[in-house]
Amino acid sequence: MTPSDLLNLCAQSGITLWLQDGRVKLQAEAPPPADLLQELRTRRAEITAFLEHCDAVDAAEAEAIREHFAAPSGPGPPSSDPLKDGLRKGFWAHRHIHRN
């Protein structure tokens, strides 16, 4: 069983695990099964390393997202739109040619 499998089993049992000051913390909706607690104690080092890795990946991803959305999206819109201006001129000319 991988640390990920073990954490999924904990989640299914209503147990939440997280790292706080380098230590694994546990919160449960109900008293956890004794065999699951023993497995967590036995594999504490693996679980700690896995949670540290997840935190590092989450932090790197969060930083990448912050950088992506903070970056300018490119040059701003032009002060005038050549296509829109051309269509207006054409529409204006069309209306005035047919009136005269």
C-alpha positions in Angstrom: 0.0 0.0 0.0 1.4 3.4 -1.0 1.2 6.5 1.2 -1.4 7.8 -1.2 -3.5 4.7 -0.8 -3.2 5.0 3.0 -4.3 8.6 2.9 -7.3 7.7 0.7 -8.2 5.0 3.2 -7.9 7.5 6.0 -10.2 9.9 4.1 -12.8 7.2 3.6 -12.7 6.6 7.4 -13.3 10.3 8.1 -9.6 10.9 9.1 -7.7 14.0 7.9 -3.9 14.1 8.0 -1.7 17.2 7.6 1.7 18.5 8.4 2.2 21.1 11.1 5.7 22.2 12.0 7.1 19.0 10.4 4.8 16.7 12.3 1.9 14.7 11.1 -1.4 15.8 12.7 -4.6 13.8 12.7 -8.2 14.8 13.0 -11.0 12.2 13.0 -14.8 12.3 13.0 -14.8 9.2 15.2 -12.2 7.1 16.9 -10.0 5.6 14.1 -9.7 1.8 13.9 -6.7 0.6 15.9 -5.2 -1.3 13.0 -5.2 1.9 10.9 -3.6 3.9 13.6 -0.9 1.3 14.0 -0.3 1.4 10.2 0.0 5.2 10.4 2.5 5.0 13.3 4.5 2.3 11.5 4.7 4.3 8.2 5.0 7.8 9.8 8.3 8.6 8.0 6.8 7.7 4.6 3.6 9.6 5.2 5.6 12.7 6.4 7.8 12.6 3.2 4.7 12.2 1.1 2.8 15.1 2.7 6.0 17.3 2.4 6.2 16.4 -1.3 2.5 17.3 -1.8 2.9 20.6 0.1 5.9 21.4 -2.1 4.0 20.6 -5.3 1.0 22.5 -4.1 3.2 25.5 -3.3 5.0 25.4 -6.7 1.6 25.1 -8.5 0.1 28.0 -6.5 3.2 30.2 -7.3 2.9 29.3 -11.0 -0.8 30.2 -11.0 -0.1 33.5 -9.3 2.6 34.3 -11.8 0.4 33.4 -14.7 -2.5 35.5 -13.6 -0.3 38.4 -12.5 1.5 38.6 -15.8 0.3 41.2 -18.3 -1.8 39.6 -21.0 -0.2 41.6 -23.8 -0.5 45.0 -25.3 -3.7 46.9 -24.5 -6.4 47.4 -27.1 -5.5 49.9 -29.8 -6.8 53.4 -29.3 -8.8 53.0 -32.5 -9.9 49.8 -34.2 -9.0 50.0 -37.9 -11.7 47.4 -38.9 -14.4 49.2 -36.9 -13.3 52.6 -38.2 -13.4 51.3 -41.8 -16.9 49.8 -41.4 -18.2 53.0 -39.9 -16.8 55.0 -42.8 -18.2 52.6 -45.3 -21.6 52.6 -43.6 -21.6 56.4 -43.5 -20.6 56.7 -47.2 -23.3 54.1 -48.1 -26.0 56.1 -46.3 -24.9 59.4 -47.8 -24.5 58.2 -51.4 -28.0 56.7 -51.4 -29.6 59.9 -50.0 -28.2 62.3 -52.6 
